[in-house]
Amino acid sequence: MKSFLVTIETRDMDDLPFYQRPSVLISVGVITIGLACGVFFFWNRTPPLSSDQAQAIATEFLSQIRSGKVDQAWKETSADFKSMWGQMRFRTMIRSKPILLAPSEFEKCDFSTEGNLHVAHCRFRSSTSKGMIVVTLHPSQSRWQVGRLAVE
């Protein structure tokens, strides 16, 4: 019976140059990934929203609708709003809700969380008819946009 002796040559990690050591390469990789994530989240974060800012965004949206700039108002909405309504359906909804074309006064702005999404609900009372208009703002693409429009 023959026996074979296998010799495995090993290198001591101390013989490797500093930049080729596995622990250094892993550390550099982890740091690079961490920095990339930090930069991504820093640049894609939505700025905080005050009640005055929410009121201004919602008021501008309703003003565009009242002045006949319905397409411009629709363009300023979030992607979710656009996919839910569609431009033609949005126009139809505006025509079917005369309260949206009537003057209204800002009443209040409430902030809440829906899932993990912070939202602002701006309420307007119609000057000419009963009912409330609620413009809900969502953070979208590093800014706040109209995410929902409701008439109560």
Backbone as a ProteinNet text record, in pm:
[ID]
protein_1_A
[PRIMARY]
MKSFLVTIETRDMDDLPFYQRPSVLISVGVITIGLACGVFFFWNRTPPLSSDQAQAIATEFLSQIRSGKVDQAWKETSADFKSMWGQMRFRTMIRSKPILLAPSEFEKCDFSTEGNLHVAHCRFRSSTSKGMIVVTLHPSQSRWQVGRLAVE
[TERTIARY]
83.4	0	88.4	52.7	131.1	66.6	146.7	92.7	144.8	57.3	94.6	98.5	195.5	208.5	184	83.9	50.1	100.7	170.4	221.4	148.2	90.5	21.4	106.3	133.7	214.8	122.4	146.4	66.6	154.8	90.4	162.5	115.1	202.5	169	112.3	-1.8	-64.9	29.6	124.2	219.3	312.3	319.6	404.1	337.1	204.3	131	149.4	149.8	150.6	22.9	29	-82.3	-213.3	-210.4	-331.1	-390.6	-320.9	-373.4	-426.5	-417.4	-464.1	-617.2	-675.4	-821.4	-893.6	-842.1	-910.6	-913.9	-811.1	-807.3	-905	-907.5	-997.4	-1144.1	-1175.6	-1312.6	-1349.4	-1260.9	-1287.6	-1310.8	-1229.2	-1244.9	-1378.8	-1418.3	-1546.4	-1664.5	-1660.6	-1769.1	-1778.8	-1667.2	-1665.8	-1720.4	-1682.1	-1729.2	-1880.1	-1931.3	-2076	-2148.8	-2096.2	-2157.5	-2162.1	-2054.3	-2052.3	-2150.8	-2158.8	-2251.4	-2396	-2429.6	-2566	-2593.3	-2496.7	-2514.1	-2537.9	-2461.6	-2478.3	-2615.7	-2655.1	-2785.7	-2898.9	-2898	-3005.7	-3000.4	-2883.1	-2873	-2933.6	-2901.8	-2950.3	-3096.1	-3148.7	-3287	-3384.1	-3341.2	-3433.1	-3522.8	-3642.3	-3737.8	-3721.2	-3711.5	-3693.9	-3816.7	-3798.8	-3914.6	-4011.8	-4136.7	-4241.8	-4311.6	-4317.9	-4390.2	-4535.8	-4619.5	-4760.5	-4776	-4694.5	-4700.7	-4660.8	-4557.8	-4514.6	-4620.9	-4681.3	-4786.8	-4904.8	-4942.4	-5052.6	-5021.8	-4899.1	-4860.9	-4868.8	-4821.9	-4825	-4969.7	-5051.2	-5190.7	-5270.5	-5246.9	-5317.9	-5282.9	-5156.2	-5113.4	-5180	-5187.3	-5251.9	-5399	-5471	-5612.8	-5629.1	-5537.3	-5542.9	-5527	-5438.5	-5420.1	-5548.4	-5613.9	-5740.2	-5845.2	-5858.4	-5959.9	-5935.1	-5809.2	-5777.9	-5775.2	-5818.3	-5826.7	-5698.4	-5596.3	-5468.7	-5465.9	-5567.5	-5584.2	-5467.3	-5421.7	-5308.7	-5181.2	-5159.2	-5042.2	-5051.8	-5171.3	-5191.1	-5162.2	-5209.2	-5186.8	-5038.2	-4965.8	-4821.2	-4744	-4794.3	-4725.8	-4757.8	-4839.3	-4875.6	-4772.4	-4783	-4689.6	-4715.3	-4619.5	-4633.1	-4749.6	-4769.3	-4881.5	-5015.1	-5025.2	-5147.8	-5174.5	-5071.3	-5087.5	-5129.3	-5070.1	-5106.5	-5247.2	-5289.8	-5423.2	-5530.8	-5507.6	-5609.7	-5596.9	-5480.9	-5468.3	-5517.2	-5463.8	-5493.6	-5639.6	-5692.9	-5832.2	-5930	-5903.6	-5991.8	-5987.5	-5868.3	-5853.7	-5937.7	-5930.5	-6011.8	-6160.8	-6203.4	-6344	-6384.5	-6300.5	-6330.8	-6343.1	-6257.4	-6262.4	-6396.2	-6438	-6565.4	-6685.3	-6672.1	-6785.8	-6795.1	-6694.2	-6692.4	-6683.1	-6796.7	-6794.5	-6730.6	-6727.7	-6665.1	-6516.6	-6452.6	-6310.8	-6287.7	-6392	-6378.6	-6422.6	-6486.7	-6535.6	-6426	-6432.3	-6333.9	-6340.7	-6227.2	-6222.9	-6118.9	-6134.1	-6041.5	-5968.5	-5841	-5759.8	-5810	-5828.3	-5873.4	-5760.9	-5697.6	-5588.7	-5509	-5394.7	-5307.2	-5270.5	-5300.4	-5266.9	-5157.4	-5066.2	-4959.3	-4984.9	-4961.9	-4978.7	-4882	-4886.1	-4802.7	-4894.2	-4873.9	-4947.2	-4845.4	-4844.6	-4738.8	-4610.3	-4511.2	-4387.4	-4371.9	-4482.1	-4481.7	-4543.5	-4469.7	-4522.1	-4600.8	-4721.2	-4807	-4863.8	-4910.4	-4975.2	-5113.1	-5215.9	-5353	-5393.5	-5407.6	-5447.7	-5596.8	-5669.3	-5815.2	-5857.3	-5948.6	-6002.3	-6154.4	-6214.1	-6360.9	-6408.1	-6507.5	-6562.9	-6636.8	-6622.7	-6691.4	-6835.1	-6866.1	-6997.9	-7086.6	-7029.3	-7111.3	-7059.4	-7142	-7100.1	-6996.5	-6905.6	-6806.2	-6664.7	-6577.1	-6434	-6355.2	-6249.8	-6153.1	-6030.1	-5982.5	-5863	-5756.1	-5646	-5530.9	-5424.7	-5388.8	-5288.7	-5155.4	-5053.5	-4919.4	-4833.7	-4759.6	-4668.4	-4526.5	-4426.6	-4288.9	-4264.2	-4208	-4187.3	-4069.8	-3971.4	-3855.7	-3790.6	-3761.1	-3691.5	-3771.2	-3901.9	-3987.2	-4127.2	-4212.2	-4349.3	-4440.6	-4528.7	-4621.8	-4760.9	-4861.3	-4997	-5005.8	-5048.6	-5061.2	-5206.1	-5295.6	-5437.3	-5520.3	-5637.7	-5733.8	-5869.6	-5934.7	-6065.6	-6161.5	-6289.6	-6395.4	-6482.9	-6498.6	-6578.6	-6705.4
-116.5	0	123.5	217.6	339.9	448.1	528.6	643.6	770.2	867.3	996.2	1100.3	1179.1	1288.7	1418.1	1489.6	1615.9	1727.7	1815.7	1930.4	2054.7	2124.9	2249.3	2363.2	2453.2	2567.8	2680	2729.8	2841.6	2963.9	3078.7	3204.8	3270.2	3325	3399	3534	3577.5	3704.3	3821.5	3804.7	3913.3	3933.7	3831.2	3844.5	3926.6	3940.7	4017.5	4167.1	4245.4	4390.4	4432.6	4541.5	4588.9	4596.6	4652.6	4675.4	4546.5	4432.7	4307.2	4215.3	4256	4172.4	4168.6	4049.9	4037.6	4130.4	4146.8	4232.4	4376.9	4422.2	4559.6	4573	4475.5	4481.2	4479.7	4397	4391.5	4523.6	4578.5	4705.8	4817.6	4824.3	4927.4	4910.1	4787.1	4760.2	4803.9	4771.2	4808.1	4960.1	5027.3	5173.6	5237.2	5184.7	5238.1	5222.4	5106.7	5083.3	5175	5190.1	5277.9	5422	5470.2	5607.8	5626.1	5527.4	5536.4	5542.5	5460.1	5462.8	5597	5647.7	5775.8	5888.8	5891.9	5995.1	5980.6	5857.4	5833.5	5884.7	5847.6	5888.9	6038.8	6097.7	6242	6318.8	6279.7	6353	6324.6	6208.7	6173.4	6196.9	6261.2	6284.8	6404.1	6397.8	6506.5	6605.8	6733.4	6832.6	6837.8	6875.5	6887.1	6992.2	6978.7	7065.7	7135.3	7266.3	7342	7357.6	7398	7419.5	7529.7	7633.8	7743.5	7695.7	7612.8	7560.6	7469	7384	7294.1	7375.3	7478	7564.6	7628.3	7675.3	7741	7643.9	7522.6	7423.3	7388.1	7361.3	7323.7	7439.4	7559.6	7677.1	7700.8	7686.5	7704	7599.7	7476.5	7368.8	7402.6	7444.2	7479.5	7604.4	7699.2	7820.9	7786.5	7692.5	7650.9	7588.6	7507.8	7446.1	7553.6	7648.3	7754	7844	7865.7	7954.5	7881.6	7755.6	7680.5	7611.4	7616.4	7551.7	7410	7331.3	7196.8	7106.9	7118.3	7035	7069	7196.9	7239.1	7185.9	7192.3	7139.5	6990	6918	6773.5	6741.4	6821	6797.5	6811.4	6891.9	6915.8	6810.4	6710.8	6608.4	6495.5	6409.3	6298.2	6190.7	6102.9	5992.9	5901.3	5878.7	5795.8	5859.6	5991.2	6063.2	6048.7	6068.9	6061.3	5922.2	5818.5	5683.1	5647.4	5702.7	5674.1	5746.4	5871.1	5950.3	5951.1	5973.4	5994.8	6135.2	6194.1	6334.1	6356	6270	6287.3	6264.1	6164.1	6135.7	6250	6309.4	6423.3	6540.8	6570.1	6678.8	6654.3	6529.7	6494.2	6513.7	6473.6	6488.8	6636.4	6721.1	6865	6922.4	6883.4	6933.4	6883.8	6764.9	6708.1	6758	6831.9	6883.3	7035.1	7105.2	7251.9	7318.2	7249.9	7306.6	7337.8	7261.6	7284	7412.9	7460.7	7582.5	7706.6	7684.9	7796.6	7844.6	7970	8019.6	7938.1	7922.2	7850	7914.7	7889.1	7944.9	7832.2	7853.8	7755.6	7748.2	7626.6	7608	7558.2	7445.8	7393.6	7290	7256.7	7156.1	7057.2	6929.8	6824.8	6737.8	6695.1	6605.8	6468.5	6364.3	6228.8	6135.1	6010	5908.3	5800	5765.9	5657	5550.2	5443.8	5343.5	5406.6	5416.7	5486.4	5618	5667.2	5788.8	5903.7	6012	6131.5	6211.6	6252.9	6327.2	6450.2	6545	6665.3	6675.2	6691.9	6706.3	6852.5	6923.4	7064.2	7072.7	7134.3	7142.5	7284.4	7292.4	7419.8	7413.1	7519	7528	7615.4	7565.6	7639.2	7762.5	7872.1	7996.8	7998	7914	7921.2	7799.7	7688.9	7568.7	7491.2	7397.9	7313.7	7214.1	7182.4	7082.6	7130.1	7032.9	7058.4	7000.7	7068.8	7018.1	6978.6	6857.3	6810.1	6779.7	6851.8	6829.8	6762.8	6640.3	6565.7	6571.7	6612.7	6625.4	6506.8	6452.7	6341	6383.5	6329	6352.7	6272.4	6338.3	6272.2	6337.4	6258.4	6307.4	6428.6	6416.9	6520.9	6650.7	6645.3	6761.2	6712.6	6803.1	6770	6797.6	6701.4	6714.6	6668	6709.3	6665.5	6515.5	6441.1	6296.6	6250.7	6338.1	6303.4	6430	6423.5	6534.5	6474.2	6527.5	6474	6588	6562.6	6655.8	6582.5	6643.5	6580.8	6659.5
0	0	0	-88.1	-99	-15.4	40.7	113.6	48.6	50.2	-8.9	100.8	89.8	184.4	107.5	152.2	86.3	175	113.3	185.9	136.7	230.4	196.5	247.6	154.9	192.9	238.8	352	403.1	414.6	396.4	412.3	539	606.5	726.8	681.5	742.7	705.7	727.4	815.6	839.4	720.2	633.1	514.1	404.3	412.8	311.4	335	227.2	246.5	319	388.9	472.3	394.5	274.1	197.1	139	146.5	94.9	204.8	326.9	437.2	435.1	456.1	451.5	548.6	667.1	764	716.6	651.1	598.4	482	393.9	278.7	323.2	421.6	473.1	539.4	617	684.7	583.6	482.2	379.3	307.4	279.3	214.2	299.2	427.5	518	531.4	543.4	554.9	426.9	311.6	183.9	170.5	204.6	197.3	295.3	415.5	515.2	468.1	409.7	358.2	243.3	155	41.7	91.4	189.5	246.5	314.4	387.2	454.6	357	250	147.3	81.6	49.8	-13.4	75.3	203.5	292.4	322.4	326.6	349.7	233.4	112.2	-4.9	-34.9	7.8	-23.5	91.2	193.4	304.9	272.5	324.8	304.5	418	386.3	492.9	583.7	709.2	798.5	745.5	786.2	735.4	851.1	845.4	948.3	903.5	994.8	963.5	858.4	868.3	770.5	631	624.2	494.2	434.9	519.3	472.8	419.7	493.5	450.6	315.4	297.6	171.8	54	71.3	-37.1	-71.9	30.4	7.8	-52.7	-4	-55.6	-202.2	-237.1	-376.1	-466.3	-418.9	-494.3	-522.3	-419.7	-437.6	-524.1	-511.9	-595.4	-742.7	-772.9	-912.1	-966.5	-883.4	-926.5	-952.2	-859.4	-872.3	-992.6	-1025.2	-1137.8	-1272.2	-1271.8	-1397.6	-1438.9	-1356.8	-1388.9	-1331.3	-1369.2	-1314.2	-1354.3	-1478.3	-1522	-1445.5	-1419.2	-1341.9	-1198.7	-1139.5	-1004.1	-1002	-1102.7	-1110	-1122.8	-1200	-1217.4	-1087.2	-995.6	-868.2	-760.9	-796.5	-699.3	-697.4	-596.6	-582.1	-687.8	-705.5	-801.8	-763.4	-633.6	-588.9	-626.3	-607.7	-642.5	-791.3	-872.1	-1017.5	-1062.1	-1001.2	-1041.3	-993.8	-882.8	-829.7	-911.9	-948.8	-1015.1	-1166.3	-1217	-1361	-1393.7	-1497.1	-1526.7	-1567.4	-1651.3	-1696.4	-1581	-1501.4	-1387.3	-1285.4	-1268.1	-1178.3	-1227.2	-1357.2	-1413.9	-1391.4	-1413.2	-1394.1	-1248.6	-1157.4	-1014.8	-978.2	-1031.2	-1003.1	-1051.2	-1171.9	-1225.6	-1144.5	-1085.5	-1011.7	-867.1	-820.3	-682.8	-685.9	-696.6	-705.3	-583.3	-471.4	-350.9	-375.5	-465.2	-494.3	-572.5	-640.9	-720.3	-644.3	-530.1	-449.7	-354.4	-312.4	-215.5	-85.2	-22.2	105.3	195.2	323.3	421.4	492.6	513.1	585.4	728.4	777.1	914.1	1004	967.2	1049.3	971.6	1028.6	971.4	1081.7	1059.6	1155.1	1096.1	1180.4	1138.2	1198.6	1119.7	1170.5	1098.8	1138.4	1076.4	1021.2	895.7	831.7	797.2	875.7	862.1	912.3	827.4	865.4	789.6	733.7	653.4	732.2	747	812.8	709.6	746.5	654.5	724	644.6	695.8	631.5	713.4	665.5	682.2	572.1	575.4	544.5	636.2	623.3	587	489.9	443.6	451.5	501.5	508.3	392.9	322	209.2	258.1	187	222	173	73.4	11.8	36.8	76.4	97.8	217.6	261.1	371.9	321.5	406.5	370.5	396.8	401.1	423.7	306.8	274.9	177.4	257.4	235.7	305.5	201.2	210	122.7	208.9	173.8	250.2	176.7	249.6	192.4	235.1	139.5	164.2	127.8	198.8	154.9	27.6	-72	-199.7	-271.6	-308.1	-384.3	-318.7	-192.4	-115.5	-100.6	-120	-97.1	-61.4	-22.3	15	-103	-131.1	-242.1	-198.9	-274.9	-247.2	-276.7	-175.5	-190	-194.1	-146.1	-143.1	-140.2	-197.7	-195.2	-164.4	-62.2	-22.6	7.4	-15.4	19.7	121.1	237.3	344.3	367.4
[MASK]
++++++++++++++++++++++++++++++++++++++++++++++++++++++++++++++++++++++++++++++++++++++++++++++++++++++++++++++++++++++++++++++++++++++++++++++++++++++++

